[in-house]
Amino acid sequence: MNTNPAATSAPAHRAPVCYDASGECVGCGGSFGQPCERHCPYRTGRFDTATVLRLAGARLDNHRNTGIGFDVWGALYAAARALFGPSEARHQSTDAQHLLAAHLATRCGVSLEPSVAMAVHRYALLADTEEMTSALYGAALPPGQASDIRVGHRITIHGGQGARGARDELLTRTFAIEVTYARAVFGRAAGRVDVCGIVLTNSGGFRKDCPSRGASIGGEAGGEWSALRSAPAELAGQP
């Protein structure tokens, strides 16, 4: 099994570039409408397990179960087939499934008993779109780059550090949130984490209108943050 998501394989057939919901190429992280980087697997033809995982995440909505959850194996197999062709699809999707299972076990506490396939299947039945996409992208990151921020964590994002928006506008105010979405970024912005959450009051509760805010923290965006049990009093009323 390939345990390194960044390890490249021999060139496969050419596949059309796929962009995720954030408008980023699943191969290199390049923005929609801009040329991909020279090392992008869609340009070199050398795809890897990480690209399989991200492509599966980008096309996850095509693999919703009729009842509940997602057919993640189907998403991984379809992604591997699109990138490597039918002859390599099963082998590549199996490698991707093992990396996903390892990520779920390490980061989410998922039990791998009785099997890797069953562990992934159980998680996918109860996960929503954001959780499943975040897991697939997290599994695609090289070891040591996974974010420590989780859905449900309460964090303070310090003013003058984090950024927001497509232009990475610097945040000017400190605010605290309970995280509802967190995704580590790859490609040219590797090291950053995109987060979104519900703004907290000074007592650590939710404001009546439950406003939400998002930011990019870490990497070139700066972004100091700290965990907290309740938001400090001076954060009350921050927009």
ABEGO torsion letter per residue (X at the ends): XBABAABBBBBBBBBBBBBBAAGBBAAAGBBBGBBBBAABAAAAGBBBAAAAAAAAAAAAAAABBAABEBBAAAAAAAAAAAAAEAAAAAAAAAAAAAAAAAAAAAAAGBBAOABAAAAAAAAAAABBAAAAAAAAAAAABBBGABBABBBGBBBBBBBGABBBEAAGBBBABBBBBBBABBBBBBEAABGBBBBBBBBBBAAGBBBAAGBBBBBBBEEAAEGBBBBBABBBAAABGBX
